[in-house]
Amino acid sequence: MPFFKGIFAPEGTTAAARWIAGPTRLMLTVAIGIIAVSSTARAGNSQYGGFGPEGPRMREQLWILPSGEAGRSVRATLFRPDADPKNPNKKFPLIVINHGTDEATRLAVSMPVYYWLSRWFVERGYAVVLPQRRGHGATGGTLSEAVGTCTNPDHYESGNIAADDIAATINYMSAEPFIAPKETIVAGISTGGWASLAVAARNLPQVQAIVNFAGGRGGHAYGQANAICGEADLLSAAHLYGDKAREPTIWFYARNDSYFGPPLAEKLAQAWSAGGGNVEEHILPAYGSDGHTIADDRQGWDIWGPSLDQFLTKVRGSTVEVAAEHSEQSAPMETSAIATTGATR
């Protein structure tokens, strides 16, 4: 039985530079991956690490990283702040941004970039890595994280398998000399947001907090907006994750998200909190034609940016300094409907 489209929520991606699903782009992406893999003659002859020179856009570079399965690797995009000539050995906090999935186009998508979300973090001094999980684009292969069907999904195990890839990325990148090993933030969008919540349940020592943009699984069941495959299973999984999670989490959902709208988002937060997890949930105003794309472009900075800045300040214990020469400052939009819940341990 083929997997339904909704369990791999397509993120409503309107940012063409991030997801281009044409055959030409696919051939180019695969070609880059093949060239990278063949370049193992670099120092140490390791199969993992950076491949090729940095690009001009935020020091963009292709990396090959271990996956959550022995013998399989994942492709990743890395962005970094400008080098500091006064501190050449400076270590950057790490942000791992995790993409969503569309079953119909998953093998044809380009490398995840999320330019505006990545830039928001780079301007705040973070190194940004975006792993392309198993079963997607240049990483390719079987979609390991798809467990079950629409009538009988296993959202808990699906999230855990995706979290295996994310954890492998965190473990590898934390050992890099330019990364502060215990200052990692994990963020994700849609199925990537759900996988990030699964990571929270592991309480990895490197991870400080979780950022969830429109996270979930099973949205658009059978092509219908606001229909969920296995809603009860999704809520049960959120409770189980929350029961184990210790890191603070912040969640963002828009009022017009057609995959995981406010009623479901609030139920998920309540299930997480009832399990004992800490959650600060923000229900944001309607955004564009579908609020599922809340993390896609510059306008989002003004909607979720102020709340995320405050959250990161609490997590890091100090104000995050923004790179003034690059930052485009503007007044934040009003978030007239914000709901927050939380549990303390």
One Martini backbone bead per residue (centre of mass of N, CA, C, O) as a GRO file, in nm:
protein
  345
    1MET     BB    1   0.093   0.037   0.026
    2PRO     BB    2   0.088   0.352  -0.019
    3PHE     BB    3   0.187   0.634   0.093
    4PHE     BB    4   0.070   0.904   0.226
    5LYS     BB    5   0.117   1.236   0.196
    6GLY     BB    6   0.063   1.344   0.495
    7ILE     BB    7   0.296   1.196   0.661
    8PHE     BB    8   0.463   1.391   0.452
    9ALA     BB    9   0.470   1.692   0.498
   10PRO     BB   10   0.512   1.953   0.242
   11GLU     BB   11   0.535   2.255   0.379
   12GLY     BB   12   0.428   2.460   0.165
   13THR     BB   13   0.648   2.535  -0.046
   14THR     BB   14   0.749   2.867  -0.180
   15ALA     BB   15   1.060   2.830  -0.174
   16ALA     BB   16   1.235   2.769  -0.452
   17ALA     BB   17   1.532   2.766  -0.343
   18ARG     BB   18   1.472   2.510  -0.156
   19TRP     BB   19   1.240   2.369  -0.346
   20ILE     BB   20   1.343   2.184  -0.630
   21ALA     BB   21   1.162   1.941  -0.848
   22GLY     BB   22   1.346   1.905  -1.086
   23PRO     BB   23   1.543   1.712  -1.289
   24THR     BB   24   1.783   1.905  -1.311
   25ARG     BB   25   1.829   1.942  -1.008
   26LEU     BB   26   1.865   1.647  -0.942
   27MET     BB   27   2.115   1.595  -1.116
   28LEU     BB   28   2.291   1.805  -0.973
   29THR     BB   29   2.272   1.694  -0.686
   30VAL     BB   30   2.382   1.411  -0.746
   31ALA     BB   31   2.649   1.502  -0.867
   32ILE     BB   32   2.757   1.636  -0.615
   33GLY     BB   33   2.750   1.381  -0.442
   34ILE     BB   34   2.947   1.213  -0.615
   35ILE     BB   35   3.186   1.402  -0.599
   36ALA     BB   36   3.211   1.404  -0.294
   37VAL     BB   37   3.257   1.098  -0.248
   38SER     BB   38   3.521   1.097  -0.442
   39SER     BB   39   3.678   1.301  -0.218
   40THR     BB   40   3.843   1.101   0.001
   41ALA     BB   41   4.146   1.233  -0.028
   42ARG     BB   42   4.141   1.378   0.206
   43ALA     BB   43   4.213   1.437   0.504
   44GLY     BB   44   4.227   1.110   0.639
   45ASN     BB   45   4.022   0.963   0.448
   46SER     BB   46   3.739   1.056   0.504
   47GLN     BB   47   3.384   1.023   0.456
   48TYR     BB   48   3.369   1.275   0.636
   49GLY     BB   49   3.262   1.606   0.586
   50GLY     BB   50   3.397   1.844   0.402
   51PHE     BB   51   3.316   1.952   0.056
   52GLY     BB   52   3.472   2.174  -0.071
   53PRO     BB   53   3.420   2.490  -0.103
   54GLU     BB   54   3.325   2.783  -0.005
   55GLY     BB   55   3.073   2.995  -0.027
   56PRO     BB   56   2.940   3.325  -0.032
   57ARG     BB   57   2.690   3.207   0.130
   58MET     BB   58   2.760   3.177   0.441
   59ARG     BB   59   2.979   2.957   0.385
   60GLU     BB   60   2.887   2.745   0.198
   61GLN     BB   61   2.862   2.377   0.250
   62LEU     BB   62   2.935   2.055   0.186
   63TRP     BB   63   2.827   1.761   0.369
   64ILE     BB   64   2.926   1.452   0.522
   65LEU     BB   65   2.723   1.227   0.717
   66PRO     BB   66   2.610   1.044   0.947
   67SER     BB   67   2.373   0.820   1.027
   68GLY     BB   68   2.139   0.606   1.197
   69GLU     BB   69   2.283   0.404   0.989
   70ALA     BB   70   2.479   0.169   0.909
   71GLY     BB   71   2.634   0.263   0.598
   72ARG     BB   72   2.488   0.549   0.610
   73SER     BB   73   2.456   0.862   0.461
   74VAL     BB   74   2.449   1.222   0.468
   75ARG     BB   75   2.351   1.521   0.355
   76ALA     BB   76   2.479   1.866   0.392
   77THR     BB   77   2.433   2.195   0.508
   78LEU     BB   78   2.668   2.467   0.565
   79PHE     BB   79   2.677   2.741   0.793
   80ARG     BB   80   2.867   3.052   0.860
   81PRO     BB   81   3.021   3.275   1.007
   82ASP     BB   82   3.240   3.489   1.004
   83ALA     BB   83   3.550   3.522   1.044
   84ASP     BB   84   3.773   3.585   1.325
   85PRO     BB   85   4.078   3.738   1.331
   86LYS     BB   86   4.089   3.762   1.658
   87ASN     BB   87   3.943   3.450   1.656
   88PRO     BB   88   4.028   3.165   1.495
   89ASN     BB   89   3.915   2.959   1.749
   90LYS     BB   90   3.627   2.993   1.734
   91LYS     BB   91   3.322   2.894   1.885
   92PHE     BB   92   3.013   2.771   1.776
   93PRO     BB   93   2.708   2.750   1.793
   94LEU     BB   94   2.450   2.509   1.724
   95ILE     BB   95   2.225   2.453   1.441
   96VAL     BB   96   1.964   2.218   1.373
   97ILE     BB   97   1.796   2.182   1.063
   98ASN     BB   98   1.472   2.032   0.988
   99HIS     BB   99   1.304   1.885   0.750
  100GLY     BB  100   1.059   1.797   0.549
  101THR     BB  101   0.789   1.604   0.373
  102ASP     BB  102   0.731   1.466   0.035
  103GLU     BB  103   0.644   1.185  -0.115
  104ALA     BB  104   0.626   1.293  -0.418
  105THR     BB  105   0.938   1.465  -0.389
  106ARG     BB  106   1.178   1.355  -0.207
  107LEU     BB  107   1.394   1.270  -0.448
  108ALA     BB  108   1.385   1.584  -0.590
  109VAL     BB  109   1.510   1.744  -0.382
  110SER     BB  110   1.695   1.967  -0.260
  111MET     BB  111   1.893   2.102  -0.063
  112PRO     BB  112   1.871   2.219   0.239
  113VAL     BB  113   1.833   2.578   0.353
  114TYR     BB  114   1.662   2.797   0.470
  115TYR     BB  115   1.771   3.089   0.440
  116TRP     BB  116   1.622   3.276   0.656
  117LEU     BB  117   1.661   3.094   0.899
  118SER     BB  118   1.967   3.065   0.879
  119ARG     BB  119   2.035   3.367   0.889
  120TRP     BB  120   1.923   3.430   1.165
  121PHE     BB  121   2.145   3.253   1.308
  122VAL     BB  122   2.406   3.361   1.189
  123GLU     BB  123   2.356   3.657   1.303
  124ARG     BB  124   2.382   3.500   1.605
  125GLY     BB  125   2.650   3.296   1.578
  126TYR     BB  126   2.570   3.046   1.416
  127ALA     BB  127   2.598   2.729   1.322
  128VAL     BB  128   2.457   2.569   1.025
  129VAL     BB  129   2.279   2.259   0.997
  130LEU     BB  130   2.137   2.059   0.707
  131PRO     BB  131   2.009   1.764   0.705
  132GLN     BB  132   1.952   1.492   0.477
  133ARG     BB  133   1.759   1.254   0.508
  134ARG     BB  134   1.662   0.960   0.467
  135GLY     BB  135   1.493   0.956   0.150
  136HIS     BB  136   1.639   1.227   0.035
  137GLY     BB  137   1.755   1.321  -0.236
  138ALA     BB  138   2.094   1.291  -0.227
  139THR     BB  139   2.077   1.074  -0.014
  140GLY     BB  140   1.852   0.879  -0.033
  141GLY     BB  141   1.667   0.605  -0.042
  142THR     BB  142   1.507   0.489   0.210
  143LEU     BB  143   1.219   0.572   0.403
  144SER     BB  144   1.263   0.500   0.724
  145GLU     BB  145   1.045   0.704   0.877
  146ALA     BB  146   0.811   0.522   0.744
  147VAL     BB  147   0.553   0.416   0.962
  148GLY     BB  148   0.304   0.290   0.815
  149THR     BB  149  -0.027   0.410   0.782
  150CYS     BB  150  -0.305   0.592   0.783
  151THR     BB  151  -0.468   0.367   0.949
  152ASN     BB  152  -0.157   0.270   1.080
  153PRO     BB  153   0.031   0.453   1.252
  154ASP     BB  154   0.385   0.542   1.371
  155HIS     BB  155   0.485   0.829   1.510
  156TYR     BB  156   0.695   0.751   1.717
  157GLU     BB  157   0.891   0.583   1.537
  158SER     BB  158   0.927   0.786   1.311
  159GLY     BB  159   1.061   1.003   1.487
  160ASN     BB  160   1.300   0.826   1.587
  161ILE     BB  161   1.435   0.773   1.313
  162ALA     BB  162   1.485   1.068   1.246
  163ALA     BB  163   1.649   1.119   1.512
  164ASP     BB  164   1.893   0.949   1.438
  165ASP     BB  165   2.008   1.148   1.228
  166ILE     BB  166   2.029   1.395   1.414
  167ALA     BB  167   2.214   1.270   1.630
  168ALA     BB  168   2.449   1.211   1.436
  169THR     BB  169   2.499   1.506   1.369
  170ILE     BB  170   2.555   1.609   1.654
  171ASN     BB  171   2.793   1.423   1.723
  172TYR     BB  172   2.978   1.511   1.494
  173MET     BB  173   2.974   1.829   1.515
  174SER     BB  174   3.067   1.850   1.822
  175ALA     BB  175   3.375   1.760   1.731
  176GLU     BB  176   3.427   2.016   1.606
  177PRO     BB  177   3.649   2.286   1.644
  178PHE     BB  178   3.404   2.517   1.574
  179ILE     BB  179   3.233   2.380   1.809
  180ALA     BB  180   3.018   2.407   2.064
  181PRO     BB  181   2.942   2.112   2.230
  182LYS     BB  182   2.697   2.251   2.450
  183GLU     BB  183   2.532   2.458   2.211
  184THR     BB  184   2.259   2.315   2.105
  185ILE     BB  185   2.012   2.358   1.855
  186VAL     BB  186   1.687   2.225   1.773
  187ALA     BB  187   1.527   2.232   1.452
  188GLY     BB  188   1.191   2.232   1.289
  189ILE     BB  189   0.981   2.130   1.005
  190SER     BB  190   0.730   1.953   1.063
  191THR     BB  191   0.869   1.657   1.048
  192GLY     BB  192   1.120   1.802   1.169
  193GLY     BB  193   0.977   1.894   1.427
  194TRP     BB  194   0.901   1.615   1.527
  195ALA     BB  195   1.194   1.506   1.536
  196SER     BB  196   1.288   1.717   1.747
  197LEU     BB  197   1.105   1.607   1.974
  198ALA     BB  198   1.242   1.330   1.979
  199VAL     BB  199   1.516   1.443   2.069
  200ALA     BB  200   1.427   1.558   2.343
  201ALA     BB  201   1.384   1.262   2.469
  202ARG     BB  202   1.716   1.216   2.488
  203ASN     BB  203   1.896   1.422   2.631
  204LEU     BB  204   2.132   1.553   2.505
  205PRO     BB  205   2.421   1.710   2.618
  206GLN     BB  206   2.438   1.926   2.370
  207VAL     BB  207   2.141   2.012   2.430
  208GLN     BB  208   1.935   2.301   2.509
  209ALA     BB  209   1.709   2.314   2.267
  210ILE     BB  210   1.375   2.350   2.111
  211VAL     BB  211   1.245   2.411   1.770
  212ASN     BB  212   0.898   2.436   1.660
  213PHE     BB  213   0.773   2.424   1.325
  214ALA     BB  214   0.490   2.283   1.249
  215GLY     BB  215   0.468   2.013   1.396
  216GLY     BB  216   0.430   1.678   1.246
  217ARG     BB  217   0.196   1.413   1.146
  218GLY     BB  218  -0.054   1.334   0.900
  219GLY     BB  219  -0.116   1.552   0.714
  220HIS     BB  220  -0.345   1.561   0.472
  221ALA     BB  221  -0.539   1.341   0.468
  222TYR     BB  222  -0.624   1.247   0.164
  223GLY     BB  223  -0.596   1.569   0.083
  224GLN     BB  224  -0.701   1.702   0.354
  225ALA     BB  225  -0.758   1.958   0.531
  226ASN     BB  226  -0.717   1.903   0.869
  227ALA     BB  227  -0.628   1.608   0.828
  228ILE     BB  228  -0.556   1.312   1.029
  229CYS     BB  229  -0.336   1.056   1.068
  230GLY     BB  230  -0.360   0.949   1.370
  231GLU     BB  231  -0.423   1.146   1.616
  232ALA     BB  232  -0.402   0.967   1.868
  233ASP     BB  233  -0.109   0.879   1.810
  234LEU     BB  234   0.015   1.161   1.816
  235LEU     BB  235  -0.063   1.233   2.109
  236SER     BB  236   0.075   0.992   2.242
  237ALA     BB  237   0.363   1.062   2.145
  238ALA     BB  238   0.382   1.339   2.281
  239HIS     BB  239   0.360   1.227   2.567
  240LEU     BB  240   0.611   1.042   2.555
  241TYR     BB  241   0.816   1.260   2.497
  242GLY     BB  242   0.745   1.450   2.741
  243ASP     BB  243   0.824   1.238   2.963
  244LYS     BB  244   1.149   1.267   2.879
  245ALA     BB  245   1.180   1.558   2.852
  246ARG     BB  246   1.405   1.849   2.956
  247GLU     BB  247   1.404   2.052   2.753
  248PRO     BB  248   1.336   2.335   2.622
  249THR     BB  249   1.041   2.452   2.439
  250ILE     BB  250   0.940   2.592   2.114
  251TRP     BB  251   0.627   2.684   1.954
  252PHE     BB  252   0.504   2.722   1.604
  253TYR     BB  253   0.176   2.837   1.496
  254ALA     BB  254  -0.061   2.896   1.258
  255ARG     BB  255  -0.392   2.970   1.199
  256ASN     BB  256  -0.346   2.874   0.869
  257ASP     BB  257  -0.275   2.583   0.912
  258SER     BB  258  -0.349   2.293   0.707
  259TYR     BB  259  -0.212   2.064   0.890
  260PHE     BB  260  -0.155   2.222   1.192
  261GLY     BB  261  -0.369   2.353   1.368
  262PRO     BB  262  -0.463   2.491   1.664
  263PRO     BB  263  -0.620   2.253   1.787
  264LEU     BB  264  -0.385   2.050   1.757
  265ALA     BB  265  -0.152   2.213   1.880
  266GLU     BB  266  -0.283   2.226   2.165
  267LYS     BB  267  -0.301   1.923   2.212
  268LEU     BB  268   0.001   1.866   2.192
  269ALA     BB  269   0.089   2.050   2.427
  270GLN     BB  270  -0.082   1.908   2.642
  271ALA     BB  271   0.047   1.629   2.612
  272TRP     BB  272   0.334   1.717   2.676
  273SER     BB  273   0.276   1.847   2.953
  274ALA     BB  274   0.141   1.594   3.085
  275GLY     BB  275   0.420   1.434   3.063
  276GLY     BB  276   0.637   1.692   3.160
  277GLY     BB  277   0.688   1.892   2.951
  278ASN     BB  278   0.835   2.176   2.810
  279VAL     BB  279   0.614   2.450   2.689
  280GLU     BB  280   0.616   2.712   2.436
  281GLU     BB  281   0.328   2.835   2.284
  282HIS     BB  282   0.261   2.976   1.950
  283ILE     BB  283  -0.012   3.147   1.814
  284LEU     BB  284  -0.024   3.272   1.506
  285PRO     BB  285  -0.094   3.450   1.266
  286ALA     BB  286  -0.185   3.467   0.973
  287TYR     BB  287   0.009   3.321   0.687
  288GLY     BB  288  -0.061   3.372   0.411
  289SER     BB  289  -0.200   3.092   0.249
  290ASP     BB  290  -0.001   2.914   0.452
  291GLY     BB  291   0.125   2.870   0.777
  292HIS     BB  292   0.335   2.633   0.716
  293THR     BB  293   0.550   2.875   0.602
  294ILE     BB  294   0.673   3.046   0.853
  295ALA     BB  295   1.003   2.973   0.783
  296ASP     BB  296   1.067   3.082   0.473
  297ASP     BB  297   1.090   3.403   0.536
  298ARG     BB  298   1.147   3.728   0.630
  299GLN     BB  299   0.869   3.789   0.770
  300GLY     BB  300   0.901   3.585   1.007
  301TRP     BB  301   1.086   3.748   1.192
  302ASP     BB  302   0.845   3.946   1.292
  303ILE     BB  303   0.679   3.710   1.432
  304TRP     BB  304   0.897   3.497   1.581
  305GLY     BB  305   1.163   3.641   1.661
  306PRO     BB  306   1.119   3.777   1.944
  307SER     BB  307   1.050   3.510   2.094
  308LEU     BB  308   1.313   3.361   2.021
  309ASP     BB  309   1.508   3.557   2.148
  310GLN     BB  310   1.404   3.525   2.438
  311PHE     BB  311   1.449   3.225   2.461
  312LEU     BB  312   1.761   3.222   2.403
  313THR     BB  313   1.837   3.402   2.638
  314LYS     BB  314   1.749   3.200   2.855
  315VAL     BB  315   1.919   2.957   2.762
  316ARG     BB  316   2.208   3.119   2.753
  317GLY     BB  317   2.212   3.372   2.969
  318SER     BB  318   2.214   3.576   2.715
  319THR     BB  319   2.246   3.803   2.489
  320VAL     BB  320   2.202   3.815   2.150
  321GLU     BB  321   2.422   3.904   1.905
  322VAL     BB  322   2.383   4.101   1.628
  323ALA     BB  323   2.477   4.145   1.304
  324ALA     BB  324   2.462   4.467   1.203
  325GLU     BB  325   2.575   4.458   0.901
  326HIS     BB  326   2.320   4.247   0.824
  327SER     BB  327   2.084   4.344   0.966
  328GLU     BB  328   1.717   4.366   0.941
  329GLN     BB  329   1.540   4.600   1.091
  330SER     BB  330   1.212   4.562   1.249
  331ALA     BB  331   0.905   4.567   1.340
  332PRO     BB  332   0.707   4.377   1.506
  333MET     BB  333   0.453   4.178   1.488
  334GLU     BB  334   0.155   4.105   1.594
  335THR     BB  335   0.064   3.853   1.847
  336SER     BB  336  -0.260   3.813   1.936
  337ALA     BB  337  -0.228   3.478   1.953
  338ILE     BB  338  -0.104   3.353   2.254
  339ALA     BB  339  -0.004   3.035   2.372
  340THR     BB  340   0.094   2.908   2.695
  341THR     BB  341   0.286   2.633   2.819
  342GLY     BB  342   0.394   2.453   3.124
  343ALA     BB  343   0.652   2.256   3.284
  344THR     BB  344   0.796   2.160   3.588
  345ARG     BB  345   1.074   1.972   3.760
   0.00000   0.00000   0.00000
